[in-house]
Amino acid sequence: MSIPLNWYLILAAALFSIGLFGVLSRKNAIAILLGVELMLNAVNINLVAFWRYLDPVKMAGQVFAIIVFAVAAAEVAVGLALIISVYRRRRTVVADEIDLMKW
Amino acid sequence: MEKFIIWLLPLPPLLSFFVILLFTNKNKALSHSIAVGAAGLSWLGSMIIFIRALGVKEFGKHIFGSSINWLPTGSTWLRIGVQIDPFSAVVVFFVAWTVLAIFVYSIGYHNFGQPKGDHDVAGLPPHGATVTENGHKHTIPSIEPMYSRFFAFISLFAFGMYTLVVSDNLLTLFVGWEIMGLCSYLLIGFWFGKPSARNAAVKAFMTTRIGDVFMLLGIAFVYSFTGSLSFSEIFKPEMLHALASTPAFFGLSAAGIIGLLLFIGTVGKSAQWPLHVWLPDAMEGPTPVSAMIHAATMVSAGVYMVIRMFPLISAGWTEGMPLNTTMSVIAFIGAFTALFAATIAVAQNDIKRVLAYSTISQLGFMIAALGVGAYVAAAFHLVTHAFFKALLFLGSGSVIHGMEHGVLHTGEQVDAQDMFNMGGLRKKMPITFWTFLIGGFALSGFPVLTAGFWSKDEIFAEAFGNGHLAVFIILAVAAFLTAFYTMRQITLTFFGKPRTTAAEHANETTWTMTVPLIVLSIFAVGFGWVGIPEQFPGLGGLVPNWFHEFVGGTLAELPKAVEFSWVPLITSLCVALGGLFLGWLMYRKVKSPKQDFLQIPVLKNKWYFDEIYNFVFVKPAYWIAEKFTSLYMDQTVIDGFLHSVARFSLFLGHAFRNYFDKPVINEFIGDGTGNVVKVSGSGLRKIQAGRIQYYMVVSISVLVIFALLYYFMIGGR
């Protein structure tokens, strides 16, 4: 109990910001996906930290974290599949070039 | 049992009407069999009722009747039903006999069994058919083209009369009354191809309608006052007392006003002055119709109704008192009509028109008798008159038929109805002659033997005995004229030598026509014997005065038989015999109308009543219709109003279109919505960049902005 809660929160915020930066700045779609993963895990840290420090009796934080893992796994599977599919058709994974829906 | 039969009494003729109209129209023999069969059934029912009624002691107190709830009127019911009391029993008796006789007679009159005419068309009397016999050509009477239709109509007529007679209330009585009005229209206009028949039908309908409207007012008045239309309710002593003691208008009591209104209905239906004009014109119909209208049904219905309403009319009056206003009016109109019509009858040459005016005159006798309070005498004359007038009409039809045969045979173009073309028919048509003579003598009141004598004598006795001298004298003069014109008719028609070759070749009619004549002539003689006054010298008391006892029992208290007096009896004898003798004396040598000094224009033209009515009512009506209603009301006011309404709506529609629909709906709402969507769409599409990171930046910035807002404005506290 020597490490205070704030440290965890700062770590999580830093991680989230790195992920966000990655999402916004990278051109490669796979890199964007990596950024999203970072953001999700930052959230997970938050969830677990809050559980541990504020309400350790109930399991809600852990359960949410596990659900986020599952969703992240599914999201990565779908996202990678989409990217592979796009790559096969258009020979590119640059997000700006995937602009079929543009007017 | 009796009640059941009474309910069924009017039914067979009605069924016959529908069956003939709908199914058997094409088959003449079947049609007349159905009609006569139906009349026979009703006749049978009537006889059963009548005989049952005879068997009941004090029948007036124990009448046959039954009624049902018919029409809900708020919390109460309007009941309708049937009843036979002594008076309606004798009426049903004569209706049944005369109707049956007329039905059978019609078969012969419309030439059943004769060939089809050469050029007969529906709507015109048959013109005759040419047949070849033993090498030379004959023209013989041909069958009526609308034979079945005729039987359908007279069946409906009989239905109307039976309904009227068996009714126990004014409502169904009025229904029967109006059905007869319709049938008279249909049958007077039976030969609708003749303009004169069409006009006569319309005239009859319109004239009786005037009376009917007043009668309906009277019925409405009765209902509003008593809350009931059934006779037994209205004639309750306390109700009559209330009616008689309630003042209404013009200084008359409610009973007086109602009596007068209902009496106007009778004036129309029974052709009393001043609504008598339709009846002579009604001779345009076939002769059985004339008999039907004049004897069995229509005009008898008018008298029947007013006799039926006698307790109401005479409410508050007892025998011996001076007449109340309503009764005075009735007595005056009756007496005046009796004399007035008789004066016209002496100058008529058409055999049926003489009888038509004599009907008006005889109905006047009944009305006058009722007016002076002689209830039984009026009823008695109604019955005897029905028999002998039916007989006379059927007899005249037989004469005309015989004459038409002669006209067709010789080809001579003469009017088969003009008495001056006849003469000497007694040898050619013996049965018709003898029965006509009996009928004529009954009409004249030939002493002792005939029915007409007894009924007329009773009217004289009542008028004289109760001190109504004026009525007595007028009726005596009318009776004298009656005997006179009757003998004139008989002399001109049957006596002397034939005045035309057509008359020489007239021949007796078939048995379907003569048998009804014989049957009716039995009643024209015999029916008088049931009403011989008890105190009559010699004969009185031999047979009881059944009629007085029986019919008088209809009233609440039996009317006293009038004291016997020699004056009316001698008057009656004198006028009848004197008139008959004078008629024979004057006309036995007359050859042509020129020798007949009674052909005075004023009498010949019926005191110019048709012309007066034409001038006073018909012409102004046409004038108003043309000048006022058509030109002013219709074309100016109503059309003008309609046109301006149309113009206004046109203007309104135009304004809406130009100032509302086009600018507001079309341009603003319709096109405007589209434009707004288009503009906003083309503006908004710019943010649809398709770059996922751009979206991300936007959504993150929005999130951050809202988070900061939240933090500083709400979460900060």
Contacts between the chains, C-beta under 8 A, distances in Angstrom:
chain1	res1	chain2	res2	distance
A	20	B	700	7.1
A	23	B	693	7.2
A	23	B	696	6.1
A	24	B	693	5.5
A	24	B	696	5.9
A	24	B	697	6.1
A	24	B	700	7.6
A	25	B	693	7.9
A	32	B	692	7.6
A	32	B	693	7.6
A	95	B	691	7.1
A	95	B	692	5.2
A	95	B	693	6.2
A	96	B	691	5.5
A	96	B	693	7.7
A	98	B	692	7.7
A	99	B	690	4.0
A	99	B	691	6.9
A	100	B	690	7.7
A	101	B	688	7.8
A	101	B	690	5.3
A	102	B	688	6.9
A	102	B	689	6.6
A	102	B	690	2.8
A	102	B	691	8.0
A	103	B	685	5.2
A	103	B	688	5.6
A	103	B	690	7.6
